[in-house]
Amino acid sequence: MKEVNFIFEKKYYILFLILFLSYVLTAINSVGFYKDDEHFQILEPLAYLLGINTTLIDDPTGYYWEWTSGYRIRPWFQPFFYYQIISLVKQLNINDPFIWALVLRIFNGTLGLISVFILFFSLKKYFVKDERIQYYVIFFTFWFYPFLHVRTSSESLSITLFTITVPFFLNLFESKIIKFQIYKVVFFGFILGLAIVVRPQIIFTIFPFFLWFVFFKFHFYKLFITSLGILISISVGLYVDYLNWGYFTNTYWQIFQVQILSGQMQGFGHKPWWFYFITILKDLSPGFSLFFIIGLFIFSIKKINNIFTWMTLGTIIILLFFKHKETRFIFQIYVLSPFFVMYLLSIVSNNKLKNLIFYLSFISNVIFLLIICLLPANNKIHLYKNIFYENLTDSKIYYAGNNPYMINNLEPTFYTNFLPEIDEFNNSINLNKFYFVTNNYTELENIKKKYSCNIKFSSYPQKILEINKTLTKRNMNWYILSCEKT
């Protein structure tokens, strides 16, 4: 693999620093999860290994159906690997689940940050031929990188591992040199295999990626050695599954059989074929997302045989065949989106239009970057953190409306195991002092009429709530009140 050409000119230092600080702030503040699977399919299996969650395997309620003996479609590797990390943390007498989660976010974020630098300095030559500060600004202020990389989800770790390997395999197969260091190819093949082990669905991007090599840069020996590294990873994944199940099970076949052959995947809802094109416009920052789609469209037409056209469009085309569609299924394409905006900037000759593309992309990215750096990913987990650090173990806590200790009928025991018990409030309660938790503003006003209450915690600052009344009307803000008899 050729050395990555890192350019550390002084004018770029501030951008590198902004990127680093955005990862640090996001890791600290972005508590919780983006999608339920990030928690209930990763941290709850980790909680099971830690002896906290006792309902994961063969859960009679059926909520953890993926982990039942009849299905077994969730790989153990990522929770098992995290278990090793947390076991080391526990050796330091740290029994704080919020610090555990922070350590995992920092670990994932560090890998992700490394992958960002590798990607930029390795791949920008495929999209732009000149050096402009605008390219660096677009790339290193892209809000999605820290948001994705600090997540403990399978897609986060899998995409990071995959993107780390992309530059290596590009250099390997594009090089006409026949002799190469076998151990390096096996190593990167192993890392690529781990991406599959962590999230087998990444194969929908890996397949068109390597299909391009087969059609345009075919080299049997290189493909064979790469496949050897992948097979070693898959074998390790199966062995980890064996350790945790107590018997051999082919998890990857189980996933294919249950979700594809039996059509279980379709039971989670259908989306039209154009879903991914619309969701790109909605989910990425405004302005930037539009220019990404335009850049991708022009790039794909002009460079139909380019590997990045095959990777992006190939992934989307494969996913179009599945009726069940989710935004996170194309996160690996989002990772490449700054390059397509950079490409669009490079081909636009009109300076006014070029400035419009740059400033709209930059401003919308910075706004989103501030949001993900400063706000929690999930308000309930943010609530748990405040209950935990308020030291309310011996206090009576009640809730009205939704039970805050339940998320979509599942209890996040990774956190709630360390929290005091909570009961539903009723008018027969006769206490001089208690704590009250709710996300219902009407319930909050009602309790304040009967008791003397002070707000101890609010998910959003009062000034934001005053500006945006929707947060309270839609029950999006959680409160902790300390109440006493008047």
N, C-alpha and C positions, 0 to 999 in steps of 0.2 A: 504493500500500500504506500502510495506516495505521501510525503509529508504534507500536512494541511498547511496552507499558506495563511497564517494568522497575521493580520495587519494591525499593529498596535501603535498607530499614530496618535499623538496627543489629542487631536480633535475628536477622536473616537472614544477616548477614555470615559467621558461623561455618559455616553450611551451604554457602554459596558457596565458602568456603575449603576445606572438606572435599571438595567435588566437584573443585575444581581440584587439590588434592593427590592425590586418588585417580587422576586422569588422569596426573599426573607420575609417581607411583610405578608405575602399571601400565605406562606406556610404557617405563620403565627396567627393570622386573623381569619383565614378561611376554614374555620372549624366546621365539621359536619360533612355533608356529602351532596353531590350534584344529583345523582340518581340512587334509588334505593339499593340497587345491586352493589354499589360501591361500599355500602355498609353491611347489608345483610348477607351478601355472598362472599365477603372478604373478612371484615372485622368480626362478624359473628362466628364464622368458623374458627377464627383466631381465638375468640372468647371461649369457644368449645374446647380448643386445645389447652387453654389456660384454666379450664375447669369452671368457667363462669356461666357459659350457656349450656344448659342440660337438655335442651329440646331440639337441637339441630338435626341429629340423626333420627330418621323415622319419626318425625314430629307428627303426632296423631291429628293435629289440626289441618295439616296439609299445606301450611304456608311455606314450609321449607321443602317443598316437593322435590326440588332438584337434588336434594341430599338423601332421599329415601333409597332403600336398598334396591327398589325396583327400577330406579332411574340412574342414579350415580353419574350425573352429567356435569358436575362441577369439579375441575381439577383442584387438587389439594396443594399444589406447589407454592402458590403465592401466600396463602394463609400459613403454611408450614414454614416458609422462609421468614415471614414476619414474626412467627412464633420464636424463631431462633434469635432475632433481633431483640424482641421484648424480653426474652429470658435473660439476655445480657443486661438489659436495662434494670430488670428486677434484682439482679445481683448487686446493684447500687442502692438497694432498699427504696426504689422508686415504685410506688404502687398507686400511681395517679394515672387513670386511663386517658386523661387529656394530654399529659406529657407523653404517654405511649403513642397516641395518635400523632402528636407533634413530631416525635422522632421519626415516625414512618413518613410523614409529609416531607420532612427535611431530607430523608434518604431518597425518596422518589424525586424530589425537587432537584437535588444535587445531580442525580443521573440525567434528569431532563435538561438542566442547564448545560451540562457537558454536551448533550446531543444537539442543543441549539447552536453552540459554537462550531461543532463538527459539521453540521448541516450547512451553515451559512458559508463558511470559508471553503467548503468542498464543492458545493453545488451552485453557487452564484454564477460561476463561469458558464453554466448551461443555459442561463437565462439572460444575463447581461454581460457585455464585453468591456465596459468601462467602469471607472471608479467614481462614484458620486456619493456625497454625504446623504442624499435623500434615500438611497437604498439601505444604508445602515439605519437611518431613522425609522423607516417603515418596518424593517425586520426586528430591530431590538426594542421597539416599543409595542410590539404585537401582544395584546393582552391575553390572547388565548394560550400562549406558551406557559406562563406561570400558573394560569388557571388549570390547565390540563395536567401539568407535570407534578404538581403537589398533591393531586388526588391519589387516593389509595385504591382506585378502581383497577380492574384488570385491563381495561383499554388503555389507561394511562401508562402502566408499566410495560405492557406489550408493545405499544406504539414507540415508546422510548427505546426499547431494546431493538426493535426493527429499524428505526431511523439511524441508530448508531452504526448498523451494519451496511446501510445503503451505500455510503461513499466507498467503503472497502470493496464491495462486489462490483461497483461501477469501474473502479480502477483495475480490478482483477480481470474482468471479462473484456474490457476495452483494450487492455494491454496485449500486444502481440508476442510478448515474452512467453515462451513455453515453460521455462523452469520457474518455479515459485516455491516459497517456503510453505510446505504442507501444513505445519503446525499452526500457522496463521490462518489458513483457509479453514482448517478444522475448528479453530477457536471461534472465528466469526460465524461459521456455520452453526456452532454450538449456541452462540448468543442468539442467532436468528431462530434456532429451534426453541430456545427458551421463550421467545416471543409467541410462538405457537402454543407452547405448553401453558403459558399464563392465560392466553386468550386464543383458542383455536380458530375463532372467526377471522383473525388477522390473515388467514390463508387466502381470503378473498382479495387481498392486495398483494400478497407475496406471489400468488399464482401468475397474474399478468406481468408482475415485475420480472420473474424468471422466464416467463414465456417469451418476453422480448429478447432475452439473452439467447434462447433456443433458436429464434428466427433470425436474429441479426449478428450474434456474436458466439455462435455455438462452439463449445469446446468440451468434449465428453469428459476428459479427465478432471477439469475444473469443476464441472457439475457433479461428478462422482464424489470428489473429496468434500465438496460443500454438503452434499446429501449425507455423507458419513457423519459430519458434525451435527447435522439436524437430527439424524437417527439417534445419536448419543444423547442429545437433549431429551428427545421424546422418551427414550428408555429411562432416563433419570426421572422424568415426570411420572411415568408409569410405576416406577419403584416407590416414589413418594406416595402415590395413591395407594399402593399395596401396603406401605407402612401404616397408613391412617385408616384404611378399611379393614386391614387384617387378612385380606385375601386379594388375589389378582383380579383386576377389572380393567378392561380397555375403555378408558374414559372417552377417548376421541371417537371410537366407534359408537359408544353410547350417545354422544352428542349428535352425531350424524343420524343415527337410527331414530332417536326420539324427536329431534327438532326438524329434521329434513324429511326422512322417509315416512314417519308417522304423522307429520303435519302439525306437531304440537306447537311449533313456532307461530303458526297462523292463528292460534287461539288467543293471541295477545293483541289482536286488532289488525285491521287492514288499512293500508294507506295507498293512494293512487300512485301511478308511475312517476308523476312529476313532483312527488313529495320532496325529494332531496334538493331539487333546484329551488324550490320555494323556501325550504328550511335554511338553506345557505344565506339567502337574503334576510331572513328573520333572525337567525341566531348569531351570526358574526356582526360586528359593529356596522351601523349604517354607513354608506359611502364606501368603506373598505370592502364590504361583501359584494357590492355592485361591481366595483372595479376588479375584484377577484374573478367573478364570473366572466366579465368581458375579456380580461387577460387570458383566462383559461380557454375561452372560446377561440380567440384569435391565435393563441399559441398552438392549439390542437389542430386548427385548419392549416396553418403554415408548416407545422412540424408533426404531421400525422404519424410519422415513424419514430418520433422521439420517445425515449423510455418513460418520460414523465407524463406524456399523453397517454401512454398505455397504462401507467399506474393509476392515474386519476380517473380517466374515462372507463378503464377496464374494471376498476372497483365499483363504480356506479352502475355500469351495465350489468355486472354479476348480481349486485344487490337489488336491481330492478325486478329480477325474477322472483324475489321473495315478497309476499304480500305484506308481511309484518316489517315495518320500517321504523327506525329510530335515528335521531340525529347523531347519536354517539357512534353509530355504525360507520360513519364517514369522518370521524375525527382525524384519522390518519391523512385524509386529503386536506383538512384544515391546516395541518402542520406545514404543508407546501404552499399555502395560499399567499404568503408574503412574496414568494418568488414570482408568482404570476402577476401581482400588482407591480413589482419591480420591472418585470418584462414589459407591461403596458406602459409604464413610465419611459422606458428606454426607446420605444418605437413611436411615441407621440412627438411630433416635431413642433407643434404649436406651443409656445411657452405659456400662454394663458391657460390652455387646457392642461398642460403638464402640471402647472402650479395648483390648479383646481383639484386634480387627482391626488396630488401629494398632500395638500393641506386638509382636504376632507378626510382622507385616510388617516392621517396623523391625529387630527383632533378627535375623531370618533374613537380611535384606538386608545388615546390617553384617557378619555372619559371612562371607558370600560375598564381600563387598567386601574384607575383609582377606585372604582367600585369593587373589583375583585381583590384588590390589595387591602381594603379597609373593612369590608363587610363579611360576615360569616356566610358559608355556603348553605347552611341550614339553621334556621332560627331555633328549632327545638334543641339541637345539640348545643347551641350557644346558651340556651336557657339552662340546660343541665350543668354546663360549666359554671355558671353563676350560682346555682344551688349548691354545687359541690364546694366551691371556694367560699361561700357564705357560712360554711360550717353549721349546717342546719340539722345535723344528725339527730339531735335530741329534741327537735322541734316538731310540732304538729303542722303538717302541710296538707292543704285541701285544694281541690280544683273544681271549677264549674265549666260546663260545656264539654269540650274534648279533653280526654285524658292525655296530658302531655307526655306521659311515659309510654305511649303507644304511637307507632308510626305505621299507618296502613295495616292495622291489625297485628303488627309485630312489635315486640318489645326489644329495643336496642340494649340488651343486657350488658354489652361491652361497657356502657356508661351507667345505666340505671342500677346495676348491681352495687354501685358505690354511692348511691343516693339514698336519702331517707325515704321511708314509705310515704305514699300519697293516697288520700282517700277523697271520695266525692263529697262535696259540701252539701249539707242540708240544714234547714232552719232549726232542727232540734239540737244542733251542736251548741254546747254551753262551755265556752272556754274564754278565759280572760285575755289570752294572747295566742295568736296563730299566724301562719303564713298562708297566703291565698295566691293561687296561680291560675291565670286564664289568658286566652287570646280573644275573648269576647268583650268588646268595649261596654256593651249593655250590662253584662254581669259585673264588670268592674265598677260601673256607676252605682249599681244596686248595692253592692257590698259596702261601698263608701257611705251610703246613706244610713246603714245600720251600725257601722263600726268606725272607729277612728283609724284610718289607714294611710300609710305612706308608701309611695312607689319605690321599691328597692332596686328594681331592674326593669328595663324596657329594651326590647330588641333594637328599636330605632330611637335616636335622640328625639326629644320633644319638639325641637324646631322642624325636623323632617316630617313628623306626624302632623304638625300644624300646616305645613305646606302641602303635603300629600294625604288628604283625608281617606283615600282609597285603602291605605294600609290598615286603618282601623275598621272601616266598613266591611272589608273582606276578611277580617279576622287574621291578618298577616302579622300582627305585632303581639308578642308575648310579654306579660307583665308578672312580676313578683311583688306582692303587697305584704307589708308587715301590718297586721291589724290588731287592735285592742278594743275592749269594751269601752264605750263612752261613759 
